[in-house]
């Protein structure tokens, strides 16, 4: 896993060594459980997959997975005075909403008092 919060379509491709290590660790964890715990774990996993519609997802092809990978190029520059003023106005508006100075936020809070 990249660790950056981005997952390519279909998930990560594992190296054979990583897959073997993962499967070995999983088998070791399963071996430490009793028969009843293993059965209950499998039943729970089936129920979770059923309720989350995991069984309905289409299988991704390796071509689709590889097509989702790429390179991102970013560039930055110093903001102009116009960009600074627009940013300042946006931050003020955001601060008003977050701090509750906006009438929209106050009415929402009044309407949903029963939830607190």
N, CA, C and O atoms as a MOPAC input file, in Angstrom:
PM7 MOZYME 1SCF
protein

 N      0.83700 1    -1.18700 1     0.00000 1
 C      0.00000 1     0.00000 1     0.00000 1
 C      0.87400 1     1.24000 1     0.00000 1
 O      1.93500 1     1.25500 1     0.62400 1
 N      0.44500 1     2.25600 1    -0.68100 1
 C      1.24800 1     3.47000 1    -0.80700 1
 C      1.25000 1     4.28000 1     0.46700 1
 O      2.22500 1     4.98300 1     0.73300 1
 N      0.19400 1     4.21200 1     1.27300 1
 C      0.15600 1     4.95300 1     2.52300 1
 C     -0.24700 1     6.40400 1     2.36000 1
 O     -0.17900 1     7.17800 1     3.31600 1
 N     -0.66600 1     6.78400 1     1.16300 1
 C     -1.02400 1     8.17800 1     0.90900 1
 C     -2.52400 1     8.38100 1     0.77800 1
 O     -2.96100 1     9.46300 1     0.38500 1
 N     -3.32000 1     7.37400 1     1.09500 1
 C     -4.75900 1     7.51300 1     1.03600 1
 C     -5.33800 1     7.37100 1    -0.36600 1
 O     -6.53700 1     7.57700 1    -0.55900 1
 N     -4.51000 1     7.02200 1    -1.34700 1
 C     -4.99100 1     6.83100 1    -2.71400 1
 C     -4.95400 1     5.34800 1    -3.03200 1
 O     -3.93800 1     4.68700 1    -2.81800 1
 N     -6.05400 1     4.82800 1    -3.54000 1
 C     -6.10500 1     3.42600 1    -3.90100 1
 C     -6.45100 1     3.31900 1    -5.37000 1
 O     -7.47500 1     3.85400 1    -5.79500 1
 N     -5.63000 1     2.64500 1    -6.15900 1
 C     -5.95800 1     2.49000 1    -7.57500 1
 C     -7.19400 1     1.62600 1    -7.74900 1
 O     -7.58000 1     0.90000 1    -6.83200 1
 N     -7.82400 1     1.70000 1    -8.92800 1
 C     -9.02100 1     0.91900 1    -9.21100 1
 C     -8.69800 1    -0.55500 1    -9.00400 1
 O     -7.72000 1    -1.06300 1    -9.55200 1
 N     -9.51700 1    -1.23900 1    -8.21700 1
 C     -9.30600 1    -2.65900 1    -7.99000 1
 C     -8.31400 1    -2.96200 1    -6.89300 1
 O     -8.06400 1    -4.13300 1    -6.60700 1
 N     -7.73300 1    -1.94400 1    -6.26100 1
 C     -6.80200 1    -2.16800 1    -5.16200 1
 C     -5.35800 1    -2.23600 1    -5.61900 1
 O     -5.03600 1    -2.02300 1    -6.78800 1
 N     -4.51600 1    -2.53400 1    -4.67200 1
 C     -3.08400 1    -2.59500 1    -4.93100 1
 C     -2.71600 1    -3.94700 1    -5.54900 1
 O     -3.34800 1    -4.96400 1    -5.26200 1
 N     -1.69800 1    -3.94400 1    -6.38900 1
 C     -1.14600 1    -5.19200 1    -6.87900 1
 C     -0.06900 1    -5.62900 1    -5.90000 1
 O      0.81400 1    -4.84200 1    -5.55600 1
 N     -0.13200 1    -6.86600 1    -5.45100 1
 C      0.83100 1    -7.35900 1    -4.47800 1
 C      1.96000 1    -8.09200 1    -5.18300 1
 O      1.75800 1    -8.73500 1    -6.21300 1
 N      3.15500 1    -7.98400 1    -4.60800 1
 C      4.25600 1    -8.81600 1    -5.05000 1
 C      3.98900 1   -10.22900 1    -4.55700 1
 O      3.29300 1   -10.40400 1    -3.55800 1
 N      4.51700 1   -11.22800 1    -5.22200 1
 C      4.30700 1   -12.60200 1    -4.74300 1
 C      4.81800 1   -12.81700 1    -3.31100 1
 O      4.21200 1   -13.56400 1    -2.54200 1
 N      5.91700 1   -12.17200 1    -2.95800 1
 C      6.45100 1   -12.29400 1    -1.59500 1
 C      5.48400 1   -11.69800 1    -0.58000 1
 O      5.23100 1   -12.29100 1     0.46900 1
 N      4.94300 1   -10.51800 1    -0.89600 1
 C      3.99200 1    -9.87300 1     0.01100 1
 C      2.73600 1   -10.72300 1     0.17700 1
 O      2.21000 1   -10.85900 1     1.28200 1
 N      2.26300 1   -11.29200 1    -0.92700 1
 C      1.05800 1   -12.11700 1    -0.86300 1
 C      1.31000 1   -13.36500 1    -0.02500 1
 O      0.46800 1   -13.75100 1     0.78600 1
 N      2.47800 1   -14.00300 1    -0.21900 1
 C      2.80800 1   -15.20400 1     0.55000 1
 C      2.91000 1   -14.87900 1     2.03800 1
 O      2.43900 1   -15.64900 1     2.87500 1
 N      3.52300 1   -13.74400 1     2.36900 1
 C      3.64600 1   -13.33900 1     3.76800 1
 C      2.27900 1   -13.06600 1     4.36700 1
 O      1.99500 1   -13.49400 1     5.48600 1
 N      1.43100 1   -12.36000 1     3.63500 1
 C      0.09300 1   -12.04800 1     4.12200 1
 C     -0.72100 1   -13.31500 1     4.35800 1
 O     -1.38800 1   -13.44800 1     5.38400 1
 N     -0.66600 1   -14.24200 1     3.41000 1
 C     -1.41000 1   -15.49200 1     3.54700 1
 C     -0.87300 1   -16.33200 1     4.70600 1
 O     -1.65000 1   -16.95400 1     5.43000 1
 N      0.46500 1   -16.35400 1     4.88800 1
 C      1.05500 1   -17.10600 1     5.98900 1
 C      0.59400 1   -16.54800 1     7.32500 1
 O      0.22400 1   -17.30300 1     8.22400 1
 N      0.61600 1   -15.21400 1     7.45600 1
 C      0.16900 1   -14.59000 1     8.70600 1
 C     -1.30900 1   -14.85200 1     8.96900 1
 O     -1.71800 1   -15.05800 1    10.11200 1
 N     -2.10300 1   -14.84400 1     7.90400 1
 C     -3.52900 1   -15.11500 1     8.05300 1
 C     -3.76100 1   -16.55200 1     8.50400 1
 O     -4.59900 1   -16.81400 1     9.36700 1
 N     -3.00500 1   -17.48700 1     7.91000 1
 C     -3.14000 1   -18.89300 1     8.29900 1
 C     -2.71700 1   -19.10900 1     9.74500 1
 O     -3.34700 1   -19.87600 1    10.47300 1
 N     -1.64300 1   -18.42600 1    10.16100 1
 C     -1.18800 1   -18.55200 1    11.54900 1
 C     -2.23800 1   -18.01800 1    12.51800 1
 O     -2.46800 1   -18.59900 1    13.57900 1
 N     -2.87600 1   -16.90000 1    12.14400 1
 C     -3.92300 1   -16.33700 1    13.00600 1
 C     -5.12700 1   -17.27500 1    13.06900 1
 O     -5.73400 1   -17.43400 1    14.12900 1
 N     -5.47300 1   -17.89200 1    11.94600 1
 C     -6.59800 1   -18.83300 1    11.90600 1
 C     -6.28500 1   -20.09400 1    12.70700 1
 O     -7.16900 1   -20.65400 1    13.35700 1
 N     -5.03800 1   -20.53800 1    12.66300 1
 C     -4.66100 1   -21.76900 1    13.36900 1
 C     -4.78900 1   -21.60000 1    14.87900 1
 O     -5.04900 1   -22.57200 1    15.58800 1
 N     -4.61000 1   -20.38200 1    15.37700 1
 C     -4.70200 1   -20.13100 1    16.81000 1
 C     -6.13600 1   -20.09700 1    17.31900 1
 O     -6.35600 1   -20.09000 1    18.53000 1
 N     -7.10800 1   -20.07500 1    16.42700 1
 C     -8.51600 1   -20.01200 1    16.82200 1
 C     -9.09700 1   -21.41400 1    16.90400 1
 O     -8.60600 1   -22.34400 1    16.26300 1
 N    -10.12400 1   -21.54900 1    17.68300 1
 C    -10.84200 1   -22.81200 1    17.76000 1
 C    -11.78800 1   -22.96100 1    16.58300 1
 O    -11.98900 1   -22.02600 1    15.80800 1
 N    -12.36000 1   -24.13800 1    16.45900 1
 C    -13.26500 1   -24.44400 1    15.35200 1
 C    -14.47900 1   -23.51900 1    15.35200 1
 O    -14.87300 1   -23.01700 1    14.29900 1
 N    -15.07600 1   -23.28900 1    16.52300 1
 C    -16.26500 1   -22.45400 1    16.62100 1
 C    -15.95400 1   -21.00300 1    16.24600 1
 O    -16.73300 1   -20.36200 1    15.54100 1
 N    -14.80800 1   -20.48300 1    16.72100 1
 C    -14.44000 1   -19.09300 1    16.40700 1
 C    -14.18200 1   -18.92400 1    14.91900 1
 O    -14.54900 1   -17.90200 1    14.33800 1
 N    -13.54900 1   -19.92300 1    14.29100 1
 C    -13.31400 1   -19.83900 1    12.84100 1
 C    -14.63900 1   -19.81200 1    12.08800 1
 O    -14.82000 1   -19.01400 1    11.16800 1
 N    -15.56200 1   -20.68200 1    12.47900 1
 C    -16.86300 1   -20.74700 1    11.82700 1
 C    -17.63600 1   -19.44600 1    12.01100 1
 O    -18.22300 1   -18.93200 1    11.05900 1
 N    -17.63700 1   -18.91300 1    13.22900 1
 C    -18.33800 1   -17.65100 1    13.48000 1
 C    -17.70000 1   -16.50400 1    12.69200 1
 O    -18.41300 1   -15.64900 1    12.16600 1
 N    -16.38400 1   -16.47600 1    12.60500 1
 C    -15.69600 1   -15.43800 1    11.83200 1
 C    -16.07200 1   -15.47700 1    10.36700 1
 O    -16.28600 1   -14.43700 1     9.74400 1
 N    -16.15200 1   -16.68600 1     9.81500 1
 C    -16.53800 1   -16.82900 1     8.40600 1
 C    -17.98600 1   -16.40600 1     8.18900 1
 O    -18.30600 1   -15.75900 1     7.19200 1
 N    -18.85900 1   -16.77400 1     9.12400 1
 C    -20.27000 1   -16.36900 1     9.01200 1
 C    -20.41400 1   -14.84900 1     9.07700 1
 O    -21.18300 1   -14.25500 1     8.32200 1
 N    -19.67500 1   -14.23600 1     9.97500 1
 C    -19.72700 1   -12.76800 1    10.09900 1
 C    -19.21500 1   -12.11400 1     8.83200 1
 O    -19.81200 1   -11.15000 1     8.35300 1
 N    -18.11100 1   -12.62200 1     8.27300 1
 C    -17.57300 1   -12.05700 1     7.02800 1
 C    -18.56300 1   -12.20300 1     5.88000 1
 O    -18.71600 1   -11.28500 1     5.07400 1
 N    -19.23700 1   -13.34800 1     5.79900 1
 C    -20.24900 1   -13.54200 1     4.74800 1
 C    -21.39500 1   -12.55000 1     4.91200 1
 O    -21.87400 1   -11.97300 1     3.93500 1
 N    -21.82600 1   -12.35800 1     6.15100 1
 C    -22.91300 1   -11.41800 1     6.40600 1
 C    -22.50500 1    -9.99100 1     6.05700 1
 O    -23.28200 1    -9.24900 1     5.45700 1
 N    -21.29400 1    -9.61000 1     6.42900 1
 C    -20.79400 1    -8.26400 1     6.10500 1
 C    -20.72800 1    -8.08000 1     4.59600 1
 O    -21.15600 1    -7.05000 1     4.07600 1
 N    -20.19300 1    -9.07500 1     3.88800 1
 C    -20.11500 1    -8.97600 1     2.42300 1
 C    -21.49300 1    -8.89200 1     1.79900 1
 O    -21.69500 1    -8.14500 1     0.84200 1
 N    -22.44400 1    -9.65000 1     2.32600 1
 C    -23.80200 1    -9.61800 1     1.79800 1
 C    -24.45400 1    -8.25800 1     2.03500 1
 O    -25.07100 1    -7.69600 1     1.13000 1
 N    -24.31700 1    -7.73000 1     3.25500 1
 C    -24.96500 1    -6.45700 1     3.58600 1
 C    -24.31500 1    -5.26700 1     2.89600 1
 O    -24.97900 1    -4.26200 1     2.64600 1
 N    -23.03000 1    -5.36500 1     2.58500 1
 C    -22.34800 1    -4.24800 1     1.92500 1
 C    -22.30300 1    -4.42100 1     0.41500 1
 O    -21.62600 1    -3.66100 1    -0.27800 1
 N    -23.01600 1    -5.41000 1    -0.09700 1
 C    -23.09200 1    -5.69200 1    -1.54000 1
 C    -21.72500 1    -5.95100 1    -2.16200 1
 O    -21.51600 1    -5.66100 1    -3.34000 1
 N    -20.79300 1    -6.49400 1    -1.38200 1
 C    -19.48100 1    -6.81300 1    -1.92000 1
 C    -19.55900 1    -7.91100 1    -2.96500 1
 O    -18.70600 1    -8.01100 1    -3.84700 1
 N    -20.59500 1    -8.73200 1    -2.85300 1
 C    -20.73800 1    -9.82100 1    -3.82200 1
 C    -21.18000 1    -9.28900 1    -5.18000 1
 O    -21.05100 1    -9.98800 1    -6.18600 1
 N    -21.69700 1    -8.06800 1    -5.22500 1
 C    -22.21900 1    -7.51200 1    -6.47200 1
 C    -21.17600 1    -6.72600 1    -7.26200 1
 O    -21.42300 1    -6.34300 1    -8.40600 1
 N    -20.02900 1    -6.48700 1    -6.66600 1
 C    -19.02100 1    -5.67400 1    -7.35900 1
 C    -18.38400 1    -6.48600 1    -8.47900 1
 O    -18.14000 1    -7.68500 1    -8.34200 1
 N    -18.12400 1    -5.81300 1    -9.57300 1
 C    -17.53700 1    -6.52400 1   -10.69800 1
 C    -16.04300 1    -6.73200 1   -10.45300 1
 O    -15.39200 1    -5.92400 1    -9.79100 1
 N    -15.53000 1    -7.79100 1   -10.97900 1
 C    -14.10700 1    -8.07600 1   -10.84400 1
 C    -13.34100 1    -7.14200 1   -11.76600 1
 O    -13.70800 1    -6.95900 1   -12.92600 1
 N    -12.29800 1    -6.56800 1   -11.25300 1
 C    -11.49000 1    -5.64800 1   -12.04900 1
 C    -10.44000 1    -6.42700 1   -12.84100 1
 O     -9.86600 1    -7.40000 1   -12.35100 1
 N    -10.20900 1    -5.98900 1   -14.04500 1
 C     -9.18500 1    -6.61400 1   -14.87300 1
 C     -7.84800 1    -5.94100 1   -14.58100 1
 O     -7.80100 1    -4.78300 1   -14.16400 1
 N     -6.77700 1    -6.67000 1   -14.80300 1
 C     -5.44700 1    -6.10300 1   -14.57100 1
 C     -5.21000 1    -4.87500 1   -15.44900 1
 O     -4.50200 1    -3.95500 1   -15.04100 1
 N     -5.79400 1    -4.85000 1   -16.64900 1
 C     -5.62200 1    -3.68800 1   -17.52900 1
 C     -6.26000 1    -2.44600 1   -16.89900 1
 O     -5.69900 1    -1.35200 1   -16.96800 1
 N     -7.45000 1    -2.62400 1   -16.27700 1
 C     -8.12200 1    -1.50300 1   -15.61200 1
 C     -7.30900 1    -1.00800 1   -14.42800 1
 O     -7.18700 1     0.19400 1   -14.19300 1
 N     -6.75600 1    -1.95900 1   -13.68800 1
 C     -5.94900 1    -1.58200 1   -12.52300 1
 C     -4.71900 1    -0.81200 1   -12.96400 1
 O     -4.40100 1     0.23300 1   -12.39700 1
 N     -4.02900 1    -1.31800 1   -13.96600 1
 C     -2.81700 1    -0.65000 1   -14.44200 1
 C     -3.14300 1     0.71600 1   -15.06500 1
 O     -2.34100 1     1.64400 1   -14.96900 1
 N     -4.31500 1     0.84200 1   -15.70300 1
 C     -4.69400 1     2.11100 1   -16.33000 1
 C     -4.96900 1     3.18700 1   -15.29300 1
 O     -4.91300 1     4.37500 1   -15.61000 1
 N     -5.26600 1     2.79100 1   -14.05300 1
 C     -5.56500 1     3.78700 1   -13.01900 1
 C     -4.29800 1     4.35800 1   -12.38000 1
 O     -4.37700 1     5.30100 1   -11.59200 1
 N     -3.17400 1     3.81800 1   -12.70100 1
 C     -1.91700 1     4.30400 1   -12.12100 1
 C     -1.34000 1     5.37400 1   -13.02700 1
 O     -1.54800 1     5.34700 1   -14.24000 1
 N     -0.61900 1     6.31100 1   -12.44400 1
 C     -0.03600 1     7.37100 1   -13.24700 1
 C      0.84800 1     8.26900 1   -12.42400 1
 O      1.26300 1     7.92000 1   -11.31800 1
 N      1.12900 1     9.42300 1   -12.97200 1
 C      2.01200 1    10.39400 1   -12.33700 1
 C      1.24500 1    11.70300 1   -12.19300 1
 O      0.53300 1    12.12300 1   -13.10500 1
 N      1.39800 1    12.33400 1   -11.04900 1
 C      0.78300 1    13.63400 1   -10.81800 1
 C      1.89500 1    14.66400 1   -10.74200 1
 O      2.88000 1    14.47700 1   -10.02800 1
 N      1.73300 1    15.74300 1   -11.47500 1
 C      2.70700 1    16.82500 1   -11.44000 1
 C      2.03600 1    18.05300 1   -10.85100 1
 O      0.98300 1    18.47800 1   -11.32700 1
 N      2.63700 1    18.62200 1    -9.82500 1
 C      2.10200 1    19.80900 1    -9.16900 1
 C      3.07200 1    20.96300 1    -9.31900 1
 O      4.28800 1    20.77200 1    -9.34500 1
 N      2.52700 1    22.15000 1    -9.41800 1
 C      3.37200 1    23.33400 1    -9.43700 1
 C      2.71400 1    24.39700 1    -8.57200 1
 O      1.49300 1    24.41700 1    -8.42000 1
 N      3.50900 1    25.25800 1    -8.01900 1
 C      2.98500 1    26.30900 1    -7.14700 1
 C      3.66700 1    27.63000 1    -7.48200 1
 O      4.79900 1    27.66400 1    -7.96400 1
 N      2.95500 1    28.70300 1    -7.21600 1
 C      3.53500 1    30.03200 1    -7.42700 1
 C      3.04600 1    30.93700 1    -6.31200 1
 O      2.09600 1    30.60000 1    -5.60500 1
 N      3.67600 1    32.05800 1    -6.15600 1
 C      3.24500 1    33.02000 1    -5.14200 1
 C      1.92700 1    33.62800 1    -5.58800 1
 O      1.76300 1    33.94800 1    -6.76500 1
 N      0.98100 1    33.79400 1    -4.66300 1
 C     -0.32600 1    34.33900 1    -5.05200 1
 C     -0.24300 1    35.82700 1    -5.39400 1
 O      0.54200 1    36.57400 1    -4.81000 1
 N     -1.06400 1    36.23200 1    -6.34600 1
 C     -1.13800 1    37.65300 1    -6.69200 1
 C     -1.99000 1    38.35300 1    -5.63600 1
 O     -2.61400 1    37.70000 1    -4.79900 1
 N     -2.01100 1    39.68700 1    -5.67900 1
 C     -2.80400 1    40.43800 1    -4.69500 1
 C     -4.29300 1    40.15100 1    -4.86900 1
 O     -5.02800 1    40.11600 1    -3.88200 1
 N     -4.75300 1    39.94400 1    -6.10400 1
 C     -6.14900 1    39.62000 1    -6.34800 1
 C     -6.49400 1    38.25500 1    -5.74700 1
 O     -7.54100 1    38.09800 1    -5.11800 1
 N     -5.61000 1    37.26800 1    -5.94200 1
 C     -5.83900 1    35.94100 1    -5.36900 1
 C     -5.84800 1    35.99000 1    -3.84300 1
 O     -6.61800 1    35.28000 1    -3.19700 1
 N     -4.99100 1    36.82900 1    -3.27600 1
 C     -4.94700 1    36.97200 1    -1.82000 1
 C     -6.25300 1    37.54800 1    -1.29100 1
 O     -6.75800 1    37.09300 1    -0.26400 1
 N     -6.81100 1    38.55300 1    -1.98400 1
 C     -8.05400 1    39.16500 1    -1.51500 1
 C     -9.22600 1    38.18700 1    -1.63900 1
 O    -10.07200 1    38.11700 1    -0.74800 1
 N     -9.27700 1    37.43300 1    -2.74200 1
 C    -10.33600 1    36.43400 1    -2.91100 1
 C    -10.21500 1    35.36200 1    -1.82900 1
 O    -11.21700 1    34.93000 1    -1.26000 1
 N     -8.99400 1    34.94100 1    -1.55500 1
 C     -8.77400 1    33.92800 1    -0.52400 1
 C     -9.18700 1    34.45500 1     0.84800 1
 O     -9.78000 1    33.73200 1     1.64700 1
 N     -8.86900 1    35.71000 1     1.11000 1
 C     -9.23400 1    36.31000 1     2.39100 1
 C    -10.74900 1    36.36900 1     2.55900 1
 O    -11.26600 1    36.07400 1     3.63600 1
 N    -11.46500 1    36.75000 1     1.49600 1
 C    -12.92700 1    36.80100 1     1.55000 1
 C    -13.52600 1    35.41600 1     1.76800 1
 O    -14.48100 1    35.25700 1     2.52900 1
 N    -12.96100 1    34.41600 1     1.09800 1
 C    -13.46100 1    33.05200 1     1.26700 1
 C    -13.21900 1    32.56200 1     2.69300 1
 O    -14.08200 1    31.90400 1     3.27400 1
 N    -12.08200 1    32.86900 1     3.25000 1
 C    -11.76900 1    32.44800 1     4.61800 1
 C    -12.69900 1    33.13200 1     5.62100 1
 O    -13.10600 1    32.51700 1     6.60700 1
 N    -13.03500 1    34.39600 1     5.37700 1
 C    -13.97700 1    35.09600 1     6.26400 1
 C    -15.35800 1    34.44700 1     6.20600 1
 O    -16.00400 1    34.25100 1     7.23500 1
 N    -15.80500 1    34.11700 1     4.99500 1
 C    -17.11000 1    33.47000 1     4.84600 1
 C    -17.11100 1    32.10100 1     5.51600 1
 O    -18.08100 1    31.73900 1     6.18200 1
 N    -16.04100 1    31.34400 1     5.34600 1
 C    -15.94100 1    30.04100 1     5.98200 1
 C    -15.92300 1    30.17000 1     7.49300 1
 O    -16.55100 1    29.37900 1     8.19700 1
 N    -15.20800 1    31.15900 1     7.98900 1
 C    -15.12700 1    31.38200 1     9.43500 1
 C    -16.50300 1    31.74500 1     9.99900 1
 O    -16.86000 1    31.30200 1    11.09000 1
 N    -17.27500 1    32.54700 1     9.26300 1
 C    -18.62500 1    32.90100 1     9.70500 1
 C    -19.50700 1    31.65800 1     9.83600 1
 O    -20.24000 1    31.50700 1    10.81400 1
 N    -19.42700 1    30.77100 1     8.84100 1
 C    -20.26100 1    29.56700 1     8.86400 1
 C    -19.81300 1    28.63500 1     9.98100 1
 O    -20.64400 1    28.08900 1    10.70600 1
 N    -18.51500 1    28.45500 1    10.12200 1
 C    -18.00000 1    27.51900 1    11.12000 1
 C    -18.24100 1    28.02300 1    12.53700 1
 O    -18.56400 1    27.23200 1    13.42400 1
 N    -18.09100 1    29.30600 1    12.76200 1
 C    -18.27200 1    29.85300 1    14.10000 1
 C    -19.73400 1    30.03600 1    14.46600 1
 O    -20.04100 1    30.35800 1    15.61400 1
 N    -20.62900 1    29.84400 1    13.53700 1
 C    -22.04900 1    29.95900 1    13.84500 1
 C    -22.59100 1    31.36600 1    13.69200 1
 O    -23.69400 1    31.63600 1    14.16800 1
 N    -21.87500 1    32.27300 1    13.05400 1
 C    -22.37100 1    33.62900 1    12.84800 1
 C    -23.31500 1    33.70500 1    11.65500 1
 O    -23.96400 1    34.72900 1    11.44100 1
 N    -23.39300 1    32.65500 1    10.89400 1
 C    -24.27100 1    32.63200 1     9.73800 1
 C    -25.68900 1    32.28800 1    10.19700 1
 O    -25.87300 1    31.39300 1    11.02300 1
 N    -26.68800 1    32.99100 1     9.66800 1
 C    -28.06900 1    32.71600 1    10.05100 1
 C    -28.49400 1    31.33300 1     9.59800 1
 O    -29.33100 1    30.69700 1    10.23900 1
 N    -27.91400 1    30.85500 1     8.48200 1
 C    -28.24700 1    29.52400 1     8.00600 1
 C    -27.84000 1    28.48300 1     9.06200 1
 O    -28.60100 1    27.56400 1     9.36400 1
 N    -26.64300 1    28.64000 1     9.61100 1
 C    -26.17000 1    27.69900 1    10.60700 1
 C    -27.00500 1    27.78600 1    11.87100 1
 O    -27.32400 1    26.75900 1    12.47100 1
 N    -27.36400 1    28.98700 1    12.28400 1
 C    -28.16400 1    29.14300 1    13.49900 1
 C    -29.53400 1    28.50100 1    13.33900 1
 O    -30.02100 1    27.84700 1    14.26100 1
 N    -30.16100 1    28.67900 1    12.17800 1
 C    -31.47900 1    28.07300 1    11.97800 1
 C    -31.38500 1    26.56000 1    11.92400 1
 O    -32.27200 1    25.86400 1    12.41700 1
 N    -30.30700 1    26.04200 1    11.32500 1
 C    -30.12300 1    24.59500 1    11.31000 1
 C    -29.97300 1    24.06200 1    12.72300 1
 O    -30.55300 1    23.03300 1    13.06700 1
 N    -29.19500 1    24.76000 1    13.54400 1
 C    -29.00200 1    24.32500 1    14.92700 1
 C    -30.31500 1    24.36900 1    15.69800 1
 O    -30.60800 1    23.46300 1    16.47800 1
 N    -31.10400 1    25.41500 1    15.48400 1
 C    -32.39500 1    25.51700 1    16.16800 1
 C    -33.32200 1    24.37200 1    15.75900 1
 O    -34.03100 1    23.80100 1    16.58700 1
 N    -33.30100 1    24.04900 1    14.46100 1
 C    -34.19300 1    23.03200 1    13.93900 1
 C    -33.82800 1    21.63400 1    14.43700 1
 O    -34.70300 1    20.78000 1    14.57600 1
 N    -32.54000 1    21.39400 1    14.70900 1
 C    -32.09500 1    20.06300 1    15.07300 1
 C    -31.64600 1    19.96700 1    16.53600 1
 O    -30.80200 1    19.13500 1    16.86800 1
 N    -32.20000 1    20.80400 1    17.40200 1
 C    -31.84300 1    20.76700 1    18.81900 1
 C    -32.15600 1    19.42400 1    19.44400 1
 O    -31.44300 1    18.97000 1    20.33900 1
 N    -33.22100 1    18.78400 1    18.97900 1
 C    -33.64900 1    17.52100 1    19.60200 1
 C    -32.61500 1    16.40500 1    19.41400 1
 O    -32.70300 1    15.38000 1    20.09000 1
 N    -31.65200 1    16.57400 1    18.52500 1
 C    -30.65000 1    15.53300 1    18.28800 1
 C    -29.48900 1    15.61200 1    19.26600 1
 O    -28.68200 1    14.68500 1    19.32900 1
 N    -29.38200 1    16.68600 1    20.02500 1
 C    -28.22200 1    16.84100 1    20.91800 1
 C    -28.53600 1    16.34400 1    22.29400 1
 O    -27.68100 1    16.39500 1    23.17800 1

